[in-house]
Amino acid sequence: MIALVKGVLVRKDPAGTVVVDSGSVGYRIFVSLTTLLALPGEGEAVTLNTITVVRDDAMHLYGFAGLDEMELFNLLVQVKGVGPRLALALLGGLKTPDLKNAISSEDAGWISTVPGVGKKTAERIILELKDKVQPVAGHSPDMGPGISEEVVTDVISALVNLGYRASDSRTTLKAILQGKEQPPPFDNLIRECLKVLSGRKSR
């Protein structure tokens, strides 16, 4: 099995694949959004940790910029109903530390903010992996007092629908809520998050 691919990054596809020229062979590799964003530009040297998945009708390579992401991918695909494509969507929608903490804290709402991941799937992931995943210090899902997880999920889902990553949306929301005894109304939260996420300073 192919465990590592080194070569020149020939092409990056925003849909989630890259092509790496190793000298005599060009490998087509499926990657998460997280890995895609971490890669250098086309024409530059690249190294990817890879997992080979062989099926009756195809052999696919899945690549990862970091070992932590690859190890979590290996755990996710062991969950019933979670195939490689959905595992990549999870790793692209939430950063690896955030996803680990969401699983450890049994936060199905956080996981289900990833497009294509329903609450039942999120709960199954938690049930099967909560004893296999260790939380990461410094990455806390706690939003502070006065706000329910349902509201958090609704805000993040709205931001995801506007094109922002779930992990970035949650980090931004947490920063906005810090130091506030009561959260602003839903519409105000969305506006404040959009100001930060779009690169403008909140007034």
C-alpha positions in Angstrom: 0.0 0.0 0.0 1.1 3.6 -0.7 1.8 5.3 2.6 3.6 8.5 1.5 3.8 10.5 -1.7 6.6 13.0 -2.4 6.9 15.0 -5.6 5.7 18.2 -7.4 2.2 19.5 -6.9 0.9 19.6 -10.4 -2.7 20.5 -9.8 -5.0 21.6 -7.0 -8.8 21.1 -7.5 -11.0 23.1 -5.2 -13.4 20.1 -5.2 -10.9 18.2 -3.1 -8.3 16.4 -5.2 -4.7 17.1 -6.0 -2.3 15.6 -8.5 1.3 14.9 -7.4 4.0 14.1 -10.0 6.5 11.7 -8.2 8.8 11.6 -11.2 7.4 8.7 -13.3 3.9 8.6 -11.9 1.2 11.2 -11.3 -0.9 10.4 -8.3 -4.5 11.7 -8.0 -5.2 12.1 -4.2 -8.3 13.0 -2.4 -7.8 15.6 0.4 -9.8 17.5 3.0 -10.2 21.3 2.7 -7.9 21.6 5.7 -5.1 19.8 3.9 -5.8 21.6 0.6 -5.4 25.0 2.2 -2.1 23.9 3.9 -0.5 22.8 0.6 2.0 24.9 -1.3 1.3 26.4 -4.8 1.2 24.4 -8.0 4.7 23.6 -9.2 6.2 23.3 -5.7 7.5 20.3 -3.8 5.0 18.6 -1.6 4.8 15.6 0.8 1.6 13.9 1.7 0.9 11.1 4.2 -1.5 8.8 2.4 -4.0 6.0 3.0 -4.8 3.6 0.2 -8.5 2.4 0.1 -9.1 -0.5 -2.2 -12.6 -1.4 -3.2 -14.1 -3.8 -5.7 -14.3 -1.2 -8.5 -11.5 1.3 -7.6 -8.4 2.1 -5.6 -8.3 5.6 -4.1 -5.6 7.5 -2.3 -6.4 9.9 0.5 -3.8 12.4 1.5 -3.1 14.4 4.7 -0.7 17.3 5.5 -0.5 16.1 9.1 -0.4 12.8 11.0 -3.1 13.9 13.5 -5.5 14.4 10.6 -4.7 11.0 9.1 -5.1 9.2 12.4 -8.5 10.8 13.0 -9.5 9.9 9.4 -8.7 6.3 10.2 -11.0 6.4 13.2 -13.8 8.1 11.4 -14.0 5.6 8.6 -14.5 2.8 11.2 -17.8 4.4 12.2 -20.8 2.8 10.6 -22.2 5.0 7.8 -19.0 7.2 7.6 -17.1 6.5 4.4 -13.9 8.2 3.3 -15.7 11.1 1.5 -17.7 12.0 4.6 -14.6 11.6 6.8 -12.9 14.2 4.6 -15.9 16.5 4.8 -15.7 16.3 8.6 -12.0 17.0 8.6 -12.4 19.9 6.2 -15.4 21.4 8.1 -13.7 21.3 11.5 -10.1 21.5 12.3 -8.7 18.3 13.8 -8.4 19.6 17.4 -11.9 21.0 17.2 -13.3 17.7 15.9 -11.5 15.8 18.6 -12.9 18.0 21.3 -16.4 17.9 19.9 -16.3 14.1 20.1 -14.7 14.1 23.6 -17.3 16.5 24.9 -20.2 14.7 23.2 -21.1 17.8 21.3 -23.3 16.5 18.5 -24.5 20.0 17.6 -21.0 21.1 16.9 -20.3 18.1 14.6 -23.6 18.4 12.8 -22.7 22.0 11.7 -20.5 20.3 9.0 -22.5 20.2 5.7 -23.8 16.7 5.0 -23.5 15.5 8.6 -26.9 15.0 10.3 -27.4 14.8 14.0 -27.9 11.0 14.0 -24.5 10.6 12.2 -22.9 13.0 14.7 -24.3 11.0 17.6 -23.1 7.8 16.1 -19.6 9.2 15.7 -19.6 10.3 19.4 -20.9 6.9 20.6 -18.2 4.9 18.7 -15.2 7.3 19.1 -15.6 9.1 22.4 -13.4 6.6 24.2 -10.8 6.6 21.4 -10.2 10.3 21.1 -8.4 12.5 23.5 -9.4 16.2 23.9 -6.8 18.8 22.9 -5.8 21.4 25.4 -6.6 25.0 24.4 -9.5 24.0 22.1 -12.7 24.3 24.2 -16.2 24.1 22.9 -17.5 26.1 25.8 -19.2 29.3 24.7 -19.7 30.8 28.1 -22.9 31.4 30.1 -26.3 32.4 28.8 -26.3 30.7 25.4 -27.7 27.4 24.5 -26.0 24.8 22.2 -29.1 25.0 20.0 -28.5 28.7 19.3 -24.7 28.1 18.8 -25.6 25.4 16.2 -28.1 27.7 14.5 -25.6 30.6 14.2 -22.8 28.3 12.9 -25.1 26.6 10.4 -26.2 30.1 9.1 -22.5 31.1 8.7 -21.7 27.8 7.0 -24.5 28.3 4.6 -22.9 31.7 3.7 -19.7 29.9 2.8 -17.6 30.1 6.0 -16.0 27.1 7.6 -17.7 25.6 10.7 -14.5 25.7 12.8 -13.7 29.4 11.9 -17.4 30.3 12.6 -17.3 28.7 16.0 -14.0 30.3 17.0 -15.3 33.7 15.9 -18.6 33.2 17.8 -16.7 32.2 21.0 -14.5 35.3 20.7 -17.5 37.5 20.4 -19.3 36.0 23.4 -16.3 36.3 25.7 -16.9 38.6 28.6 -20.6 39.0 27.8 -23.0 38.0 30.6 -25.8 37.6 28.1 -25.5 36.8 24.4 -26.8 39.4 21.8 -29.9 38.5 19.8 -29.5 35.9 17.1 -29.5 38.5 14.2 -26.9 40.6 16.0 -24.7 37.6 16.6 -24.8 36.8 12.8 -23.9 40.4 12.0 -21.0 40.5 14.5 -19.6 37.2 13.2 -19.8 38.4 9.6 -17.9 41.6 10.4 -15.1 39.5 11.9 -15.1 36.7 9.3 -15.1 39.1 6.4 -12.0 40.8 7.8 -13.6 44.0 9.1 -13.2 45.0 12.8 -16.3 44.9 14.9 -17.4 48.3 16.1 
